[in-house]
Every structure is written in C-alpha cells, then in structure tokens.
Amino acid sequence: MTDPNFRCAQSLAKRTVWRFFDILAALDSKCSVYMADITDFTHGDDWDREEGKSKTQIKKEMLALQALGEELVALSPAARAKIPLPPELADALALADKLTKKHEALRRHIQFIGRVMRTVDLEPIERALAVVRNTNQAATRKFHLVEDWRDKLIANNDAVTEFIEKYPQVEIQQLRTLIRNAKREQEKNQPPKAFRELFQLIKPAILEE
C-alpha cells in the first residue's frame, strides 16, 4: 500500500508543476504585449524628425508603410517565404504572428514594422509582393472560370461538347453523369452533392490550362 505521506507529497508536486507552467504562460503573454508597447516608446518620435517634409507627407508615408506591413503580416507562411525579407523585418513579422489574438498589441507592432521598413530597400519586397498578388488574382479568376463552366454545363446542353473539345482530358462519362445528377438535384430541390462534385471534376483541367 502506498504511504499516505508519499501520495500527499506527489499531489503537492503536481500542483506546483502546473502552477509553474501557468506562470510561464502568463509571463509569455505579458512579454508579447510589452514588446509591442516599447516599440512606440523607442521609435515614437522618428516620424516628426524628418527634415524637409511636411507633417502631412510624413503621415502619408507612415500610413503607406503600415499598410504594406499589414499586407506582409497577413501573408501565409508559404507566400511570405517568397518575399526577400531582411533579418530585422523577418524577425518583426515573426513576432507579429504571435500577437494575432492581441489586437491592440498587434496594432502597435504593425506601426513598428512600418518604421523598420523605412530602413530597408523596399523595391525587391514590393516587386515580390506584386508577383504574389498577381498569382492570387490569377487563381481567383481561374476559380471563377470553373464556377462559370459548371453553371454553363448544367444550364446549356450544347456546353458539354464545347467543354470536351476545350478540355479533352476530362472523364467524359463521369462528366455527363454529374451534369445529369446536378440537374436532377436542382429540379427536386435536393442537397447539391453532384453540383459540388462537378466543380471538383472540371477544376483540375481548367486550372492546368
């Protein structure tokens, strides 16, 4: 039988360990907010010391850099990996990722990111961002094209022949079956199972174009 004193000590040790982890979590949260706060303190007046520029121009440039910073923060890791980021900016963006649920701290930190970008060469960053934007826009247009083709295939019988001529790699029998089932779903007001499957069937052929 286990000694009662041992069980008591074991329970106390467990509570102590969990309390320790709670303290660490709280400290991590406070440090993240603190880091965002001190950026305003250490860099807060830099914009006002620009020589030869009006306050209006300075504010305009500041807001433009903050908007660029927000766009960089919003990028997925895969998209951000395509941007040539200097180490100090990459570090600032990595910290921003940890502040996504702390809105006020993130707002202040994005101001800091804008200030960091004043010290780096923006041209390669903006050029790479333009490529990412164009890629995203092209993908969006392709998805709209898939939707348009799906609707056209269901609404117009002649569209099937046109689609097969344009995308001969599609599974023709499955295509015809899904079109027929999608029409039946719409006529009977059923859940759009075939409607969604038709989208998935024709999407690869269109996206590969």
C-alpha atoms as one frame of an Amber mdcrd trajectory, in Angstrom:
protein
   0.000   0.000   0.000   1.293   3.475  -0.895   2.352   5.670   2.009  -0.266
   8.471   2.566   2.562  10.946   3.078   4.006   9.976  -0.288   0.646  10.460
  -2.026   0.280  13.853  -0.393   3.757  14.907  -1.492   3.105  13.613  -5.015
  -0.137  15.623  -5.268   1.588  18.760  -3.990   4.402  18.318  -6.523   1.903
  18.029  -9.392   0.076  21.194  -8.314   3.385  23.039  -8.047   4.467  21.986
 -11.540   1.145  23.027 -13.114   1.257  26.355 -11.284   4.764  26.903 -12.681
   3.511  26.362 -16.239   0.594  28.749 -15.627   3.054  31.442 -14.543   5.215
  30.871 -17.625   2.187  31.201 -19.920   1.146  34.451 -18.225   4.672  35.856
 -18.488   4.837  34.974 -22.186   1.595  36.848 -22.830   2.727  39.924 -20.885
   6.106  39.936 -22.670   4.420  39.918 -26.078   2.301  42.925 -25.154   5.306
  44.669 -23.590   7.392  44.207 -26.735   4.664  45.856 -28.777   4.356  48.705
 -26.239   8.046  49.597 -26.174   8.176  49.987 -29.955   6.098  53.166 -29.608
   8.388  54.424 -26.833  11.676  53.769 -28.613  10.614  54.927 -32.067   7.618
  57.158 -31.420   9.112  60.496 -32.472  11.141  59.406 -35.512   8.442  60.487
 -37.946   8.449  64.018 -36.553  12.206  64.489 -37.050  12.153  64.115 -40.861
  13.713  67.237 -42.367  12.255  68.904 -45.422   8.888  67.122 -45.220   5.538
  68.360 -44.032   3.683  66.526 -41.296   1.035  65.607 -43.852   3.619  63.975
 -46.120   5.240  62.193 -43.211   1.886  60.831 -42.058   1.027  59.723 -45.589
   4.293  57.793 -45.899   3.833  56.303 -42.448   0.350  55.023 -43.276   1.573
  53.588 -46.583   4.331  51.648 -44.828   1.912  50.418 -42.170  -0.454  49.217
 -44.912   2.440  47.379 -46.528   3.298  45.915 -43.139  -0.287  44.716 -42.657
  -0.141  43.007 -46.036   3.091  41.223 -45.096   1.625  40.142 -41.750  -1.465
  38.747 -43.490   0.537  36.581 -45.903   0.564  32.840 -45.426   3.942  31.316
 -44.469   4.293  29.908 -47.998   3.624  33.287 -49.619   5.880  35.142 -47.176
   8.720  32.726 -47.939   8.708  34.131 -51.498   9.438  37.658 -50.240  13.111
  38.692 -49.815  12.931  39.929 -46.225  15.942  41.356 -44.375  16.529  39.697
 -40.974  15.206  42.568 -38.847  11.944  42.693 -40.813  11.584  38.907 -40.800
  12.009  38.928 -37.016   9.392  41.668 -36.626   6.912  39.706 -38.754   7.591
  36.549 -36.751   6.686  38.425 -33.557   3.532  39.749 -35.236   2.457  36.157
 -35.847   2.450  35.641 -32.073   0.277  38.711 -31.493  -2.650  37.832 -33.769
  -5.044  37.431 -30.820  -3.819  40.575 -29.046  -5.371  43.242 -31.247  -4.042
  46.362 -29.544  -0.529  44.940 -29.230  -0.625  43.868 -32.882  -1.773  47.336
 -33.968   1.174  48.944 -32.213   3.575  46.329 -33.505   2.473  46.950 -37.091
   3.400  50.602 -36.520   6.844  49.371 -35.521   7.034  47.187 -38.647   6.303
  50.302 -40.706   9.227  52.057 -39.043  11.520  49.074 -39.638  10.676  49.207
 -43.337  11.978  52.767 -43.525  15.471  51.345 -43.078  15.302  48.592 -45.719
  15.223  48.510 -49.517  11.529  48.198 -50.354  11.886  47.700 -54.102  12.603
  43.919 -54.064   9.917  43.426 -51.404   7.281  45.293 -53.418   8.316  43.501
 -56.621   7.928  40.093 -54.963   4.606  41.168 -53.415   3.333  42.151 -56.856
   4.059  38.623 -58.077   2.203  37.141 -55.097  -0.763  39.457 -55.705  -0.901
  38.609 -59.404  -0.684  34.897 -58.617  -3.564  35.183 -56.159  -5.629  37.220
 -58.616  -4.964  34.722 -61.401  -6.023  31.856 -59.139  -9.210  33.729 -58.209
 -10.025  34.287 -61.877  -9.468  30.588 -62.573 -11.848  29.565 -59.793 -14.489
  31.941 -61.151 -13.979  30.323 -64.552 -14.589  26.875 -63.015 -17.813  28.156
 -61.443 -18.921  29.692 -64.736 -18.269  26.462 -66.622 -20.153  24.402 -64.049
 -23.201  26.659 -64.297 -22.983  26.674 -68.085 -22.741  22.873 -68.279 -25.887
  22.500 -66.182 -27.870  25.194 -67.980 -26.887  24.503 -71.594 -26.783  21.046
 -73.196 -24.532  22.244 -76.020 -21.907  23.341 -73.485 -20.870  19.718 -72.865
 -19.484  19.316 -76.389 -17.731  22.679 -76.160 -16.165  21.772 -72.826 -14.936
  18.365 -74.025 -13.343  19.956 -77.095 -11.553  22.509 -74.935 -10.588  20.092
 -72.135 -10.349  16.596 -73.710  -8.593  15.162 -70.637 -11.797  15.245 -68.581
 -13.588  11.982 -67.731 -16.440  12.279 -70.235 -18.755   9.635 -68.810 -18.404
  10.955 -65.279 -18.894  14.489 -66.578 -22.204  13.593 -68.240 -23.381  11.679
 -65.160 -22.648  14.529 -62.776 -24.329  17.073 -65.044 -27.439  14.897 -65.203
 -27.449  14.392 -61.409 -26.867  18.084 -60.741 -29.861  18.995 -62.916 -31.991
  16.467 -61.041 -30.879  17.931 -57.710 -31.940  21.409 -58.786 -35.288  20.195
 -60.130 -36.088  18.322 -56.905 -34.503  20.933 -54.606 -32.099  18.335 -53.197
 -28.728  18.925 -51.483 -26.134  19.917 -54.124 -23.904  16.836 -53.884 -23.422
  16.311 -57.644 -23.241  20.114 -58.083 -20.142  20.198 -55.851 -18.654  17.034
 -57.357 -18.976  18.538 -60.834 -16.913  21.520 -59.691 -14.191  19.201 -58.378
 -14.196  17.153 -61.592 -13.698  20.016 -64.018 -11.422  22.126 -61.775  -8.097
  20.326 -62.463  -8.471  20.594 -66.227  -9.250  24.320 -66.067  -6.569  25.190
 -63.509  -3.909  23.353 -65.511  -4.726  25.379 -68.636
